[in-house]
Amino acid sequence: MELEKGAYPKVLVRPVVVVTTISERGIANAAPFSLNSPMSFEPPLYGFSCNSEHDTWKNIQANGEFVVNVAGKELGALMHVLETDYPYEDNEIAHAGLTEEKAKAVKPPRIKEAIAWIECKLEKYVELDDHIWITGSVLAVGVKDEFWKEPGVMDVEKAKPLCHVAGEFFAVDMKEAKYKRA
């Protein structure tokens, strides 16, 4: 089956993250994203695509910081709550029954129930029609202790990261494979 070229993300399985930000008054915001990626090891950069009208972008413009919370399988059932268009400064973390946790390097909170987190400061952005590609400098990274396979490698079988296919379709329970380099 052929797809329209604009539908290409539907053929890729993408990690689901919940980006947390804060308003100028310090009120937390959380929203899920699946068009995201590490961009560079050195310097450590991370990027994601956000609608230009989204509260996430408004908050990043206001204070230049955000936290990328890596969603596990358990957060899958809460994506519909986190993606609801609540009024500005209506805390989605509270609506979803999740727990705010103090970040180490930025003001926006982490989500305690996330399997990992990436704390970022706005580096630059690119306007793409109705979306913004936001690039952040990575200031701090963490993974819950129980999800380490070995130093620096997450155990995906235990962590069960949530991945987005399209619409309401998600992929979970992935198995890892180890391939030798040629």
C-alpha positions in Angstrom: 0.0 0.0 0.0 1.3 3.5 -0.9 0.9 6.3 1.6 0.8 10.0 1.0 4.3 11.4 1.5 3.1 13.5 4.5 2.1 10.2 6.3 5.7 8.9 6.4 5.9 9.2 10.3 3.3 6.5 10.5 5.7 3.9 9.1 8.3 4.7 11.9 8.0 3.6 15.5 8.9 6.7 17.6 9.7 6.9 21.4 7.0 8.7 23.4 8.2 11.5 25.7 6.3 13.9 27.9 7.8 17.3 27.9 7.3 19.3 31.1 7.7 23.1 31.2 6.6 25.9 33.5 4.8 29.1 32.9 6.2 32.5 34.0 4.2 32.0 37.3 5.8 28.6 37.9 2.8 26.4 37.0 3.7 23.1 35.4 2.6 22.0 32.0 3.0 18.5 30.5 2.4 17.2 27.0 3.3 14.1 25.0 5.4 14.1 21.9 6.7 11.4 19.5 8.5 13.4 16.8 11.7 13.7 18.9 15.3 12.6 18.8 18.8 13.0 20.2 20.6 15.2 17.8 24.3 15.2 18.9 26.5 13.5 21.4 29.0 16.3 21.6 27.7 18.8 22.3 24.8 16.9 23.8 21.6 18.1 22.0 18.0 16.9 21.9 15.2 18.0 19.7 11.4 17.7 19.2 8.7 19.1 17.1 6.0 21.2 18.7 2.9 23.0 17.4 3.6 26.7 17.4 0.3 27.4 19.3 1.1 24.8 22.1 1.5 25.8 25.7 4.8 23.9 25.7 6.3 26.3 23.2 4.8 29.4 25.0 6.5 28.3 28.2 9.8 27.5 26.6 9.8 30.9 25.0 9.1 32.4 28.4 11.9 30.7 30.4 14.0 28.6 28.0 13.9 25.3 29.9 12.2 21.9 29.6 12.4 18.4 30.8 11.9 15.4 28.4 10.3 12.6 30.5 10.7 9.2 28.8 7.3 7.4 29.0 7.1 3.7 29.8 4.3 1.3 29.1 2.5 2.3 32.4 2.1 5.9 31.1 0.4 4.7 27.9 -3.1 4.8 29.4 -2.6 8.5 30.4 -1.6 9.9 27.0 -5.2 10.9 26.3 -5.2 13.0 29.5 -1.8 14.6 28.9 -2.8 15.5 25.3 -6.1 17.2 26.3 -6.2 20.9 25.5 -6.7 22.3 29.0 -6.7 26.0 29.6 -3.3 27.7 29.9 -1.8 27.0 33.4 -4.1 24.1 34.1 -1.6 21.5 35.3 -1.9 18.3 33.2 0.4 16.4 35.6 -2.2 16.8 38.3 -5.0 15.9 35.9 -3.2 12.6 35.0 -2.6 11.8 38.7 1.2 11.9 38.2 3.8 13.2 40.6 6.0 16.2 40.1 9.6 15.7 41.1 12.3 18.5 41.4 14.7 18.5 38.5 18.4 18.8 39.1 19.4 21.5 36.6 16.2 23.3 35.4 13.1 24.8 37.0 10.4 22.7 35.2 9.7 19.5 37.2 10.4 15.9 36.2 7.6 13.3 36.2 8.4 10.8 38.9 6.7 8.0 37.1 8.8 8.4 33.9 11.5 5.8 33.3 14.1 8.4 32.3 14.5 12.1 31.9 16.5 14.6 30.0 16.8 18.2 31.4 17.4 20.8 28.7 18.0 24.5 28.1 16.8 26.0 24.9 19.6 26.1 22.4 17.8 27.2 19.2 14.6 26.6 17.3 13.5 26.5 13.6 10.0 27.6 12.5 8.4 25.0 10.2 5.0 26.3 9.0 2.7 25.6 12.0 5.4 23.7 13.9 8.6 24.6 15.7 11.7 22.3 15.9 13.0 22.9 19.4 16.6 22.1 20.1 17.8 21.9 23.7 21.3 21.6 25.2 21.3 18.6 27.6 22.2 19.7 31.1 21.3 16.5 33.1 20.1 13.0 32.2 18.8 10.2 34.5 17.3 6.7 34.3 15.6 5.0 37.3 18.1 2.7 38.9 16.0 -0.5 38.2 16.2 0.1 34.5 20.0 0.0 34.1 21.3 -3.1 32.2 24.9 -2.0 32.6 26.4 1.4 33.1 25.1 3.7 30.4 22.7 1.1 28.8 19.0 1.0 29.6 17.4 -2.4 30.0 14.5 -2.0 27.5 12.9 -5.3 28.5 12.5 -4.1 32.1 11.8 -0.4 31.3 9.3 -1.1 28.5 9.6 2.3 26.8 6.4 3.4 25.1 6.6 4.0 21.3 4.1 5.7 19.0 3.0 4.2 15.7 0.1 6.4 14.7 -3.1 7.9 16.2 -4.1 5.6 19.1 -1.6 2.9 18.2 1.5 2.3 20.4 4.2 -0.3 20.5 5.4 -1.9 23.8 7.2 -4.9 25.2 10.1 -4.7 22.8 12.9 -7.2 22.9 16.5 -6.0 22.4 18.9 -7.6 20.0 22.7 -7.2 20.1 24.5 -7.1 16.8 28.3 -7.2 16.4 29.9 -4.4 14.5 31.4 -5.4 11.1 
